[in-house]
Amino acid sequence: MSFVPTPQKATAAGANPTQNASTVNNPTAAAAAAGEAAETTGEDAFITSRTFDLYWVDKTALMYKDGYVKTYDREQKRSMFAIKQKSSIPVILRDMAPPEGSIFDPAIKWDEEKERRTKAAKTEADAEAAKEKKKSSGGGKKNAKKQSAADAIKESNAAEKVKKDLERDVMKLSNLRTLGTLQAATCDTPVGKINRMLKMLHLAVSDLKQGTVGASEAEVLDILWALEEMPLFKSSEEEIAAEKASKKESKKEEKKSKKDSKKDSKKDKKSKDAEKKEKVVLSTDSKALKDLLKEGGDKFKDSLKYARKLCGGKKDIITFQLTEMPDRLPPLSRYNRQFKLEDWQCDILASIDERRSAVVCAPTSSGKTLLSTYTCKQAKGTVLFVLPSEALVWQIAATYYEFFRGNV
């Protein structure tokens, strides 16, 4: 790091003495000089206030005493002692560094995201191929392969194991009645994890309604967003909604069919039966989630509905996040430690890999530093990092000092 001393302006004391003598003899000139000096002083103060943040503090202010050094002066033929000084910048950067575990390597996250996208594309292609194959073969029951006895036994054993693990998770969670104990608890099954999150959401909503000390809207929304980020919860909710919609539609069709049953012939009835849509069959996980939401007289369902209504009632959710819960946004959340790259971040990271120029304009705390960190890691040689204020310089320097192990 380099240091630039604060600029100093010339004062009236440093002026030409001959000019000072002439102004003393001339009162009018002395008054004019005094006015100019006052105007210059005001201008200096304005310049200093405007440019103070652009300069580093004095280098000596960042040095600390580190013992004494004894030297011998041959000319004076006597020993002399000098004070040893060391820079305190490494100590300051070490103390300002983020807590351990909060810094992650963006290159690792980007590799994981690329692998996930490749797998998703492959799965989608396989699904499309299977769909086309089913269409070409007719999709009849004759072409369906019978399940072997060994596969059936394996499937039943796996289902039995999952059922026992879920029962153990439910038994474990039934004895926990505070947010702290539920946060520390662990579950083995995905449905057990959803049960844990629903129970924490219900407790947070109940505390908020009762006005308990320490309860907050940020706590409720933090748990809600962590719950909605769980893939199994998303898919199960979609299945439950699809089943509900199909039941509603089938009831409407039954009412219509009763009215028109007397008018329709047998052939028309057969054609209508063939046109009936297939019923939505819930998976095992979706059935478990449906039962959880109905537990205790729909208490989890009501808490989930309340939390979503609370979230929807915020006029500016981004401002609420940045002002009320800046320490809770992922990956700093207590309930959601997973970090997922946004689509726009992936586009920029792809541009960096292809060595294409890019300009990023995004709000505070949206993930710009992640991109710059990846750029610095990929670059070969020295990187100049320009920041608008000294406070940000220290913050980024402390982060990079920890990430790059002192190479700042």
C-alpha positions in Angstrom: 0.0 0.0 0.0 1.2 3.5 -0.7 0.6 6.6 1.3 0.1 10.2 0.1 0.6 13.0 2.6 -2.2 15.6 3.1 -1.6 18.6 0.7 -0.5 21.7 2.5 -1.3 25.2 1.2 1.0 28.3 1.5 0.1 30.6 4.3 0.5 34.3 4.8 3.6 33.8 6.9 5.4 32.3 3.9 4.9 35.4 1.8 7.7 37.7 0.6 9.0 40.0 3.5 9.5 42.9 1.2 5.9 42.8 0.1 4.9 42.6 3.8 6.9 45.7 4.6 5.2 47.7 1.8 1.8 46.7 2.8 2.4 47.9 6.4 3.3 51.3 5.2 0.2 51.4 3.0 -3.0 51.0 5.1 -5.2 50.6 2.1 -3.0 47.8 0.7 -2.9 46.2 4.2 -6.7 46.0 4.3 -6.9 44.6 0.8 -4.2 42.0 1.7 -6.2 41.0 4.9 -9.3 40.5 2.8 -7.5 38.4 0.3 -6.0 36.3 3.2 -9.4 35.7 4.6 -10.8 34.7 1.2 -7.8 32.4 0.7 -8.3 30.8 4.1 -12.0 30.1 3.3 -11.0 28.6 0.0 -8.4 26.4 1.7 -11.0 25.1 4.2 -13.4 24.3 1.4 -10.7 22.4 -0.6 -9.6 20.5 2.5 -13.1 19.5 3.4 -13.8 18.3 -0.2 -10.5 16.4 -0.6 -10.0 15.0 2.9 -11.4 11.5 1.9 -9.2 11.3 -1.1 -6.0 11.0 0.8 -4.5 8.4 3.1 -3.7 9.2 6.7 -0.1 10.0 7.5 2.2 7.0 7.4 3.6 7.6 10.8 0.2 7.2 12.3 0.1 3.6 11.1 3.4 2.6 12.7 4.0 1.2 16.1 7.1 0.8 18.3 8.8 -2.6 18.1 11.7 -2.3 20.4 15.1 -0.6 20.0 18.2 -1.0 17.8 21.7 -0.3 19.0 24.1 1.3 16.5 27.6 2.6 16.7 28.5 6.0 15.2 32.2 5.9 14.1 32.5 9.6 13.6 31.2 10.5 17.0 32.7 7.3 18.5 29.7 6.5 20.6 26.8 4.1 20.7 23.3 5.3 19.7 19.8 3.8 20.2 17.1 4.0 17.6 13.4 3.1 17.9 12.3 0.2 15.6 9.0 0.7 14.0 6.7 -1.7 12.1 3.6 -1.1 10.0 0.3 -1.9 11.8 -1.5 -2.4 8.5 -1.3 -6.2 8.6 -2.7 -6.2 12.1 -5.5 -3.9 11.2 -6.4 -5.9 8.1 -6.3 -9.1 10.2 -8.7 -7.6 12.8 -11.0 -6.2 10.2 -11.3 -9.4 8.2 -14.7 -11.1 8.0 -15.4 -14.0 10.4 -14.1 -17.4 9.6 -16.3 -19.4 7.3 -18.1 -16.3 5.8 -15.6 -16.1 2.9 -16.0 -18.6 0.1 -14.2 -19.1 -3.2 -16.4 -17.9 -6.1 -14.5 -20.2 -8.5 -15.7 -23.2 -6.6 -19.3 -21.9 -6.6 -19.1 -21.2 -10.3 -17.8 -24.7 -11.1 -20.6 -26.2 -9.0 -23.1 -24.0 -10.9 -21.7 -25.1 -14.3 -21.9 -28.7 -13.3 -25.5 -28.3 -12.1 -26.5 -26.6 -15.4 -24.9 -29.4 -17.4 -26.7 -32.1 -15.4 -30.0 -30.2 -15.7 -29.6 -29.9 -19.5 -28.8 -33.6 -19.7 -31.8 -34.6 -17.6 -34.1 -32.4 -19.7 -32.7 -33.9 -22.9 -33.2 -37.4 -21.5 -36.8 -36.6 -20.5 -37.5 -35.2 -24.0 -36.0 -38.4 -25.6 -38.0 -40.7 -23.3 -41.2 -38.7 -24.2 -40.5 -39.0 -27.9 -39.8 -42.7 -27.5 -43.1 -43.2 -25.7 -45.0 -41.4 -28.4 -43.3 -43.4 -31.2 -44.0 -46.8 -29.4 -47.6 -45.9 -28.7 -47.2 -45.8 -24.9 -49.4 -48.9 -24.4 -49.4 -51.2 -21.5 -48.2 -54.0 -23.7 -44.8 -52.3 -24.1 -44.4 -51.7 -20.4 -41.7 -53.9 -18.7 -42.6 -55.9 -15.7 -40.7 -55.1 -12.5 -38.6 -57.9 -11.3 -39.0 -59.4 -7.8 -35.6 -58.2 -6.7 -36.3 -54.6 -7.8 -39.6 -54.7 -6.0 -38.0 -55.9 -2.8 -35.3 -53.3 -3.0 -37.9 -50.6 -3.5 -40.0 -51.7 -0.6 -37.0 -51.9 1.7 -35.9 -48.4 0.7 -39.4 -47.1 1.4 -39.5 -48.8 4.7 -36.2 -47.3 5.7 -37.3 -43.8 4.7 -40.5 -44.3 6.8 -38.6 -45.3 9.9 -36.1 -42.4 9.5 -39.0 -39.9 9.2 -40.7 -41.4 12.3 -37.4 -40.9 14.2 -37.1 -37.3 13.0 -40.7 -36.5 14.0 -40.2 -38.0 17.4 -37.0 -36.0 17.9 -38.7 -32.7 16.9 -41.8 -33.3 19.0 -39.7 -32.6 22.2 -38.3 -29.3 20.9 -40.3 -26.2 21.7 -37.9 -23.2 21.2 -36.3 -21.7 18.2 -32.8 -22.2 19.7 -33.2 -25.9 20.2 -34.8 -26.3 16.7 -31.9 -24.4 15.1 -29.4 -26.7 16.7 -31.4 -29.9 15.8 -30.5 -32.0 12.8 -32.8 -34.2 10.6 -31.9 -37.2 8.4 -34.8 -37.0 5.9 -35.9 -34.2 3.6 -39.4 -34.3 5.0 -38.0 -34.1 8.5 -36.1 -30.9 7.5 -39.3 -29.4 6.1 -41.1 -30.3 9.4 -38.3 -28.6 11.4 -38.6 -25.4 9.3 -42.5 -25.4 9.5 -42.3 -25.8 13.3 -39.8 -22.9 13.6 -42.0 -20.7 11.3 -45.0 -21.5 13.5 -43.1 -20.5 16.7 -41.8 -17.3 15.1 -45.3 -16.3 13.9 -46.8 -17.1 17.3 -44.2 -15.0 19.1 -44.8 -12.1 16.6 -48.6 -12.2 17.2 -48.2 -12.3 20.9 -45.6 -9.5 21.0 -42.9 -11.6 22.6 -39.6 -9.8 23.3 -37.1 -10.5 20.5 -39.8 -11.5 18.0 -39.6 -9.7 14.7 -40.9 -9.7 11.1 -37.3 -10.2 9.9 -37.2 -13.6 11.8 -40.5 -14.7 10.2 -39.4 -13.8 6.7 -36.0 -15.3 7.1 -37.5 -18.7 8.0 -40.1 -18.3 5.2 -37.6 -17.7 2.5 -35.4 -20.5 3.7 -38.3 -22.9 3.6 -39.3 -21.8 0.1 -35.7 -22.3 -1.1 -36.0 -26.1 -0.3 -36.4 -28.0 -3.6 -38.6 -30.7 -2.1 -41.0 -28.1 -0.5 -41.4 -26.4 -3.9 -42.1 -29.5 -5.9 -44.5 -30.9 -3.2 -46.4 -27.7 -3.0 -46.8 -27.7 -6.8 -48.1 -31.3 -6.7 -50.6 -30.4 -3.9 -51.8 -27.4 -5.9 -52.2 -29.5 -9.0 -54.2 -32.1 -7.2 -56.4 -29.4 -5.7 -57.0 -27.9 -9.1 -57.8 -31.2 -10.7 -60.3 -32.1 -7.9 -62.0 -28.8 -8.4 -62.2 -29.2 -12.1 -63.5 -32.8 -11.8 -66.3 -31.6 -9.5 -67.4 -29.0 -12.0 -67.4 -31.6 -14.8 -69.5 -34.0 -12.6 -72.1 -31.3 -12.1 -72.3 -30.6 -15.8 -72.5 -34.3 -16.6 -75.4 -34.8 -14.2 -77.4 -32.1 -16.0 -76.6 -33.4 -19.5 -76.8 -37.2 -18.6 -80.5 -37.5 -19.7 -79.8 -35.9 -23.1 -76.6 -37.8 -24.0 -76.6 -41.1 -25.7 -74.4 -44.1 -24.7 -71.9 -43.3 -27.5 -71.5 -39.7 -26.2 -71.0 -41.1 -22.6 -68.2 -43.4 -23.8 -66.4 -40.5 -25.6 -66.7 -38.3 -22.6 -65.2 -41.0 -20.3 -62.3 -41.3 -22.7 -61.7 -37.6 -22.6 -61.5 -37.5 -18.8 -58.2 -36.3 -17.6 -56.0 -38.5 -15.5 -56.1 -37.9 -11.8 -53.0 -36.3 -10.1 -51.4 -38.9 -7.8 -49.4 -37.4 -5.0 -45.9 -38.7 -4.3 -45.0 -40.0 -0.8 -43.2 -36.7 0.1 -46.1 -34.6 -1.1 -48.5 -36.7 1.0 -46.3 -36.2 4.0 -46.2 -32.4 3.5 -50.0 -32.4 3.1 -50.4 -34.2 6.4 -47.9 -31.8 8.1 -49.8 -28.7 7.0 -52.9 -30.2 8.5 -51.2 -31.1 11.8 -52.7 -29.5 14.9 -55.8 -28.1 13.2 -54.0 -26.5 10.2 -51.6 -24.5 12.5 -48.7 -24.9 10.2 -50.8 -24.0 7.2 -52.2 -20.9 8.9 -48.6 -19.8 10.0 -47.4 -20.2 6.4 -50.3 -18.2 5.1 -49.7 -15.4 7.7 -46.0 -15.2 6.8 -46.7 -15.0 3.0 -49.3 -12.3 3.7 -46.7 -10.4 5.7 -44.2 -10.7 2.9 -46.7 -9.6 0.3 -47.7 -6.6 2.4 -44.3 -5.0 2.1 -44.4 -2.2 -0.5 -40.6 -2.2 -1.0 -39.2 -5.6 0.0 -35.7 -4.8 -1.1 -35.5 -1.7 1.1 -36.8 -3.8 4.0 -34.1 -6.4 3.4 -31.3 -3.9 3.3 -32.5 -1.9 6.3 -34.0 -4.4 8.7 -32.2 -7.6 7.9 -28.8 -6.9 6.2 -27.2 -9.5 8.5 -29.7 -12.2 7.6 -29.5 -12.3 3.8 -28.0 -15.5 2.4 -25.4 -16.8 3.0 -25.5 -14.9 6.4 -29.0 -16.2 7.2 -29.3 -18.5 10.3 -31.7 -20.7 8.4 -30.4 -20.7 4.9 -26.6 -21.1 4.6 -26.8 -22.0 0.9 -25.5 -19.5 -1.6 -26.9 -19.6 -5.2 -25.5 -17.6 -8.0 -28.0 -15.3 -9.8 -28.5 -15.6 -13.6 -26.9 -12.2 -14.2 -23.9 -13.2 -12.1 -23.5 -16.4 -14.2 -23.5 -14.3 -17.4 -20.7 -12.0 -16.0 -18.7 -15.0 -14.8 -19.0 -16.6 -18.3 -17.8 -13.3 -19.8 -14.8 -13.3 -17.5 -13.9 -16.9 -18.5 -14.1 -15.8 -22.2 -12.0 -12.7 -21.4 -14.7 -10.3 -22.6 -15.1 -6.8 -21.1 -18.2 -6.2 -19.0 -19.7 -3.3 -17.0 -21.8 -4.2 -13.9 -24.3 -1.8 -12.5 -26.2 -3.3 -9.5 -27.4 -2.1 -6.0 -25.5 -2.4 -2.8 -25.2 -5.9 -1.3 -26.2 -7.6 -4.6 -23.0 -9.5 -5.2 -20.6 -7.3 -7.2 -17.6 -8.0 -5.0 -18.0 -11.7 -5.8 -17.4 -11.0 -9.4 -14.4 -8.7 -8.8 -12.9 -11.4 -6.5 -13.2 -14.0 -9.3 -11.6 -11.5 -11.7 -8.7 -10.9 -9.3 -8.2 -14.6 -8.8 -8.2 -15.4 -12.6 -5.9 -12.5 -13.4 -2.2 -13.1 -13.7 -0.1 -10.4 -12.2 -1.0 -7.2 -10.2 -4.5 -5.9 -10.1 -5.5 -2.3 -9.4 -8.8 -2.2 -7.4 -10.3 1.3 -7.4 -12.9 2.2 -4.8 -14.8 5.5 -4.1 -14.0 5.9 -0.4 -11.3 5.2 2.1 -13.8 3.1 4.3 -14.5 0.8 1.4 -10.7 0.5 0.7 -10.1 -0.8 4.2 -13.1 -3.2 4.0 -12.1 -4.7 0.7 -8.4 -4.8 1.6 -9.3 -6.7 4.8 -11.4 -9.2 2.9 -8.8 -9.8 0.2 -6.0 -9.9 2.8 -7.8 -12.9 4.3 -8.8 -14.5 1.0 -5.5 -14.1 -0.8 -3.5 -14.8 2.4 -1.7 -11.4 2.7 -1.0 -10.8 -0.9 -2.5 -7.3 -0.9 
